[in-house]
Amino acid sequence: MEGLKEQLPEHGWKLVGYGPDKSRSKSLTLRAGSTAKQFSVTVKLWEESPSMLHATLGSTCFRAPEGQDVTGEY
């Protein structure tokens, strides 16, 4: 998780959250977004035996009207 936290910004991702989530297990969670690619990702560290990473990737799904630019800040 530390590697993701350090390396994602080097590849154009903006960290928007890092720390324990609100679950009973307080899973370490990282949230980031990429404005250039219009993606967001949430990665959780499940400290079970063995430890696992759970990742959810989101993508904007739209088609801009012809002649309009819809890119923007995450």
Steps between C-alpha positions, in 0.01 A plus 500: 500500500787737575637431150166589343476813713842615384488393135146584386563880509812447288273354232239778493266380774378733776463344846167598654506272803734274695442340836274258687144466374190509722454123511538301820835367372628853416645380166772725360345669195649709220284707263638676192384657176652565158371809320688419179346155465172567686543206740470461875630214714440379855744245641442329837745286692319203651722376781380142501714191470643549243467878455322607182448820304149581378488755217202675344556699181248754379478666159295783361258373242369777280520638153543874467286683248692574183715810536499501884788425734396334825842430651559662837641466845436187702 
